[in-house]
């Protein structure tokens, strides 16, 4: 019965942060050139990194994705899918207390992995996840309510790191968790519309593979994601969405961790989803 109550509580409208309408559709200033960048080879294009903090307040995060911003599609950004409103089950128990945790906190150089070639930029694949040791209380958990990409030097190389913002949830227990990655069947389906749009722009023949039609309830200008305007850097970045919703039983998953990873030569995300139970008062 509690799962049904939580399931219904999570069936509100979902949005992406930053809001699609806020992303520039026309020429912009030299935002990319002032951002830190990753380099994959000597002569190829740079991938600039948007280091802006993306925060969603007291609304649970239910999905994550990468996106290539800008007219040239050469600026990597992270987007968060979240509930538009705080669920009833979490009202008044998400504390104002929050803090950032990042992959740069690890001292294990084994997590530093080359993107393309060893002499160029790397990523840090250390997981950023909720740690029960953050509190001595058994009825307190922490959920993700923000994310940020940033670059830090390791020796002479630029290394891409992930930071997550955690918010304290009182009177709650974490009962189950699982990691999902881009090869998961559901993530391929969720990114179908975005991939189709990208394929059309690149000039490939979409008739060879007909995507399944999805009902998208989103008031944004681009409900499946802003249009990808170039394919040049997509060979280095996987922009699949990693989301969980009513189709993933019991339907009230939220994000408690994530990590950067390399899959088939592309920078991608792995996301940790968890289920919370609310303690009886």
Secondary structure, 3 states (H helix, E strand, C coil): CHHHHHHHHCCCCEEEECCHHHCCCCCCCCCHHHCCEEECCCCCCEEEECCCCEECCCCCEEEEEEEEECCCCCEEEEEEEEECCCCHHHCCCEEEEEEEEEHHHCCCHHHEEECCCCCCCEEECCCEECCHHHCCCCCEEEEEEEEEEEEEEECCEEEEEEEEEEEEEECEEEEEEEEEECCCHHHHHHCHHHHHHHHHHHCCCHHHCCCCCCCCCCCCCCCCCCCCCCCCCCCCECCCCEECCCCCCCCCCEEEEEEEEEECCEEEEEEEEEEEEECCC
